Structure formats: structure tokens, C-alpha cells
Amino acid sequence: MSLKAIHAFVDSTIHLDNEQRKVWDQLQILSTFLINKKKLFNIFQKINNHGIYIWGPVGRGKTMLVNHFYDSLNINRKTRLHFQHFMKNIHENLFKLQGVSNGIQKLATDIAQRYDVICLDELYIDDIVDASIVGSLLKELYRNGVVLVITTNIHPDDLYKDKLHQERFYDVITLLKQHNHVCSLDNKLDYRMLQTQSNEVFFYGERQVASQRLRQFYLEVSCHTPPVAGELIINNRKLAVNAQYNDIVWFEFTELCEKSRSQLDYIALADQFKTILISNIPQLDDGLAKDDYSAVFCRDRSRRFISLIDEFYDRGILLVVNFEVQIDSLYLGFDLKFQFERVYSRLFEMQSLDYLTKQTVNIVNI
């Protein structure tokens, strides 16, 4: 597809504001580079930018732009993944390569043999092990000529900021800035919040009343099959369910977020179910006024809830829940305030008619 055709493709499907247009122009340049590497190789060699790093607050259209870029990119050796899925695949492959010398180098070579460009959505790192793996892997991917298109809420200089052993991540930041054109997308407007047409899939208030409304919803979508409690086996662990019918499942919040769960469990649930009901989501905080054990418990369940929402949103899951408080009062803490801005925005969109009617994007595994 030519540069002109790509431009026409976007103009015919979406309206871009000025900030989005600037980012899209960079994506068009990259498209031309990828389609005709030899012609523009010297230009990119001079500026030393081989990919694009798009950062900005939630709801500004980062994912939307990259999705259109990916769909209009007329090459075969490409893939698009949420960063959680990317890391899941990396960990699985490194496990298979245990005992192999230079495992990360071999993995990067295998990836480079299949893909020229990888689009990574929602880059976020808060674990020192992941930080180390990402740093080593990026170095090898760039060495093999793989182009990355990254979206994130965070400027590269602030990635892994104020975390333990932050100094170990400096080389990763240097790599990202050296090999990517850094684009800011902050037009001060969360487009998700403009979707005013919503359906009643979120319920609020006193537990008994809200749970009864959730039960009524389940009956309507399950052909009035009475809910029967049972259990599922997910990643070789048992999960208690309030009810299950075909690709519909109903959980308690405590089962999904207050026990030892990980993003791998949420990925597995999204693979198996299209509609997920969750009862009794409480107000969340950091537990700072409680004892140390309670503080860890409160922070862990908040982090799990963030991972759950990120995964279900990315997979287009129909989420039906009851909250004890309104969404904008859901989190009272400070440690995860930045991440919960994304959660609020996504929860708002997940009630919209546009979200409820869109088709789930297939995830391509590395």
C-alpha cells in the first residue's frame, strides 16, 4: 500500500486531531520505510530512529493509531501484541531454553527470523526481573534489525522510575531513545469519556440489591439457566465460580483478586470466556493505616485488579460487575494512582455501546 493510500485509508475511517495527525505522520514515514527499506535506509540511518515510541495519558488514541497503522501495513512479517502477552510468551520461551547458553540471544534471533516489525501496546514495567529481561532482549532485537512500535503512558525517561535498582534500567532507556522516534500524544482530552451512550452492565450500591441485579443479568444471558456454583481449573489451579454457562462465567471478586492470581490466569479466562460477571468489587486502597500484612494484601489485590481490567479490556470481554462505590471513588490509595487513571478510563469505555458491539481483536503470539 502506498503512502497516499495509507493516508486515504485513515482519513476515510477516522478523524484525527492535530496531535494525532503528527503521530500518524510519523507512522506513515515508518510505513514507507518498512515497505521500501532500501530507498529510505540512509535517512533512517542518519537520524538513528528505526521505530516509534508513542507515549501520553490514557484515552488519547495511541492504541487506535497503532491498530490502523498495523492493519494498513502491507507486509507479512509483522505482529501486534499487548505487552502482557509479549512478556508471557517471552517467559514461556525462556523456560524452554533453560540450560541453553545465550538463551535470550537465541530467542531474539528466532523472533527476528519471523518478524520485521512488532507492535507492543501498553508497555509498563515494575518488576526488576522483567526489566532485566526486556533490556537484554531489546538489545538483541535491535541488533537483528527488528522494528518496534510501542505505546505507553510513560515517557522513556520515567520508565521504572523510583523503583528498586532503577539504575539497572538506564541502559534500556538509552536503547529505546536511540532506536525509536519518541512521540508525545497529549491532547488533554480522553476520547473514551466522550462515549456517552452506555448500557447497564455495571451495578452499584448495597451488596444484596446489586448482586440480585447481577443474578438477573446472568439469567437473561444464560437462557434462564439457574446459577449453580462449581469450580474451574485454570493454569492447574482451582477457581470457584458462582455459575457457568457456555462462554459465560460468574465469579466473586475475592476469588479473582484476593487470592494468588497472576495475569496468566486472566489471559486464560479471556481465552475461554466472552462474558465475565464479577460480584462485590470493594473500594480499594493501599492499606497504609493497617498492619503490614493487610497493607500487602490491599496493594496486591489492587494490582491484580489492574491486570484483570487491562486484559479483559484488550480482549474485548463483556464485563458485568457490581461495585460497592462509584468508579471514580474506586481507589483511595496513592501507590497505584497513575495506573488507576487508565483503569477508570477503560471501565468507562467498557460500558459504552461502541465497546460492547466491537469484535475482539485476535492476539498473535510470538
HELIX and SHEET records of a PDB file:
HELIX    1   1 LEU A    3  THR A   13  1                                  11    
HELIX    2   2 ASN A   18  ILE A   35  1                                  18    
HELIX    3   3 LYS A   37  ILE A   47  1                                  11    
HELIX    4   4 LYS A   62  SER A   72  1                                  11    
HELIX    5   5 PHE A   83  LYS A   96  1                                  14    
HELIX    6   6 GLY A  103  ARG A  114  1                                  12    
HELIX    7   7 ILE A  128  ARG A  143  1                                  16    
HELIX    8   8 PRO A  156  ASP A  158  5                                   3    
HELIX    9   9 GLN A  166  PHE A  169  5                                   4    
HELIX   10  10 TYR A  170  HIS A  179  1                                  10    
HELIX   11  11 TYR A  191  LEU A  194  5                                   4    
HELIX   12  12 ARG A  207  VAL A  221  1                                  15    
HELIX   13  13 PHE A  253  CYS A  257  1                                   5    
HELIX   14  14 GLN A  263  GLN A  272  1                                  10    
HELIX   15  15 ASP A  292  ASP A  314  1                                  23    
HELIX   16  16 ILE A  327  SER A  329  5                                   3    
HELIX   17  17 LYS A  337  GLU A  349  1                                  13    
HELIX   18  18 LEU A  353  THR A  357  1                                   5    
SHEET    1   A 5 LYS A  78  HIS A  82  0                                        
SHEET    2   A 5 VAL A 117  ASP A 121  1                                        
SHEET    3   A 5 VAL A 147  THR A 152  1                                        
SHEET    4   A 5 GLY A  51  TRP A  55  1                                        
SHEET    5   A 5 ASN A 180  SER A 184  1                                        
SHEET    1   B 5 PHE A 202  TYR A 204  0                                        
SHEET    2   B 5 LEU A 318  PHE A 323  1                                        
SHEET    3   B 5 THR A 275  ILE A 281  1                                        
SHEET    4   B 5 ILE A 248  GLU A 252  1                                        
SHEET    5   B 5 ALA A 243  TYR A 245 -1                                        
SHEET    1   C 2 GLY A 230  ILE A 234  0                                        
SHEET    2   C 2 ARG A 237  VAL A 241 -1                                        
END                                                                             
